[in-house]
Amino acid sequence: MTRYSVFAVAREALRWHSGWQRAWHSPAPKKAYDVVIVGAGGHGLATACYLGKNHGIRNVAVIEKGWLGGGNTGRNTTIIRSNYLQDPSAAIYEKARSLYETLSQDLNYNVMFSPRGLLMLAQTHHEVRGYRRTVHANALQGVETRWIEPARVRELVPIMNIAGPRYPVLGALHQPRGGTARHDAVAWGYARACSAMGMDIIQQCEVTGVRIAGGQVQGIDTTKGAIDCRKLALVVAGHSSVLAEMAGFRLPIESMALQALVSEPVKPCLDVVVMANTVHGYLSQSDKGEMVIGGGTDGFNNYTQRGSWQHVEETVRALIETFPMLSRLKMLRQWGGIVDMTGDRSPILSKTPVGGIFVNCGWGTGGFKAIPGSGWAMAELVARGEPGPLAAEFGLDRFREGRFIDESVAAGVAH
Amino acid sequence: MLILTCPHCGIRAEETELAPGGEAHLKRRGPGHSDAAFEDYMFARKNPRGVHFERWRHAHGCGKWFLAARCTATLEVFGTYPARTSGPPPDILAAIRARRPGWEAGE
């Protein structure tokens, strides 16, 4: 694999760009692997990458039903933050955020991490108290956040209507090193790194069954034939329950549609990420100039990757009150992704009732920001068979034991 | 947009009129059951890609709970029925089998 650098660009410029190679190989599946990971989204690919880099396990296949990064990795609003209330969440999301800082260098692939800063607006007194508490918790957790007053919010976001009639901005939780990254590039960068380590990335290969003998996983059946494996990692977000059903167990997960939309591109007017949880919308401006807007989930089980009109209307209506200039914009595209919601709105990184099968799911509406940390912790879990410190609190047993990591309260909604 | 007919008042209600209430026909567990059974009742969900029975409330209408049989992969609605039943009625099951040959009710 050729290393990407300024010299490579210069060399290729001199020979009409004839020497670029494909970023990853697409081989036919082998008969057997040490580890098979189902799901070539960010989390699955990051898991594979850190299995190789941190644990020396390279006989790995990543199986994908559709195309690489075509699920929620390519459907999110690319926000990265780690300002969580609970200690286990702050630990894994901050690990992810800190890995994002150097991910482009580590992967030799530009993921366009942009730590432009992130604001979570407090628009009710309840939120003011909640976010002040989060700032204190983050100080103890070593996550850099601060509480800022409305005057500072106005400086950071001139296009915002601070003194709206219904929801005035009373301040904000500011994470200066939060931001965005190029979501596709994260998947592509990890895929390229995995391929360079000799791992097989197999796209358009749907899992049709899981073979188990004596309580131990033996392999999987796919549309491209049977594949044996010693360990199986299910990292499939919205379809986790479907895969778990094949393996004979149930998960505390419900799949729902979450949608987002982007406006036509406009000149730069917003250089931070703004989340407004009371009115339920979040907003950032992409490098192309589009306003990227995230909305809420539907309340019912849904696998259709479609949005719904009333959620678009709800989200836009709410944001227009805080950002009046948005009312003049046309919306270009709208799409949906299927998110895997757990009861406590925290993820699951866990062993399962079947030996050798591990799950990484339940990231719900906020998985993109966690990709590097999730992969790091999941690789440790798969390699050692036991969770490391980052994953320890996120086991399936927390539901039986009542040890919830309650971010539905902490994060409000958008998450 | 999802449209369900409320079996109580007969109104064809679209989803903004309705409040979703999760999986239907859960077996209630409580004192005397094992931790595992209680965990299943509280948290484990079928969450199928396909036929799904679920609870809804006609929140901005008659206010009553009802149940719906729906396909989560296509948003097709097979029928709705009152919540006062411990399992899907025969006409709903027949409607599902007519459109999903080979479908099994499961437990």
Interface residues (C-beta under 8 A of the other chain):
Chain A: H239 S241 V242 E245 R250 L251 P252 I253 E254 S255 D298 G299 F300 N301 N302 Y303 T304 R306 S308 W309 Q310 G343 F399 R400
Chain B: M1 L2 E15 T16 A19 P20 G22 E23 D35 A36 E39 D40 M42 F43 A44 R45 K46 N47 P48 R49 H52 E54 T72 A73 T74 L75
